[in-house]
Amino acid sequence: MGASLHIAGLVKEYKANQPVLRHIDLDVAGEGLTAIIGPSGTGKSTLLRCVNRLVEPTAGSIILDGDGQRIDLAKVRGSALRQARRRIGMVFQEYNLVERLTVMENLLTGRLGYTSAFNAWRRRFEPSDIQYAYRLLETVGLAGFANQRADALSGGQRQRVGIARALMQRPQLLLADEPTSSLDPKTSVEIMELLIEQGRAFGIPVIVNIHDVELAKRYATRIVGMSGGHIVYDGLPADLDTEVLKQIYGGESWLE
């Protein structure tokens, strides 16, 4: 089952008094795909990285509420943070695979939060985890690729491995940071469809940062537009008209 996410007053400053995120308030609950759009440098990736704590928030709260557990991701540390991260799957723009490892070995890294460091070092995983990994490979269209090295895969195949690895965590929330930016148009569509399908199959919300507005409008159930570190639009894809796009991106010559 999915978790709900409640972000309130989120601020991130990499340099003092120069906020990248400016008091972000955002609630995401249930299923469906939320697309976050906006110009480069407006804080889209920083927002996702604050949620999974790859970067430290400067202020605000990030409440993950699900499965009887309600925690503030902005405040947890140590083992509590490690456990919290198990509940959040992450798909990266540049795949973040270990190139010299096989597809199966990359998938099993998705279970590192559930096994001891000693067993992980010896690559000892539960048989049930290995069976689940094989099922996920079939799900993402990579049956028969288990023993292929990651560096032998195409970009689309690598992103499919990245999605399967995130799902290995059995997450309650799935984040994807520009998952189509390095892919051709056909593969981009396939990856977006796969994210939607798996969100539905797992019953979890999916949040995607994406530059391609048309892809966002085609596949998202909700669009969040950011500009200057603020949320300036939060609504349906059908309501994302020219005036709203000018507010998000500025100017209008690029719309012609």
Secondary structure, DSSP 8 states (H G I E B T S, - for coil): ---EEEEEEEEEEEETTEEEEEEEEEEE-SSSEEEEE--TTSSHHHHHHHHTTSS--SEEEEEEEETTEEEETTT--HHHHHHHHTTEEEE-TT----TTSBHHHHHHGGGGGGS-HHHHHTT---HHHHHHHHHHHHHTT-TT-TTSBGGGS-HHHHHHHHHHHHHTT--SEEEEESTTTTS-HHHHHHHHHHHHHHHHHHT--EEEE-S-HHHHHHH-SEEEEEETTEEEEEE-GGG--HHHHHHHH--SGGG-
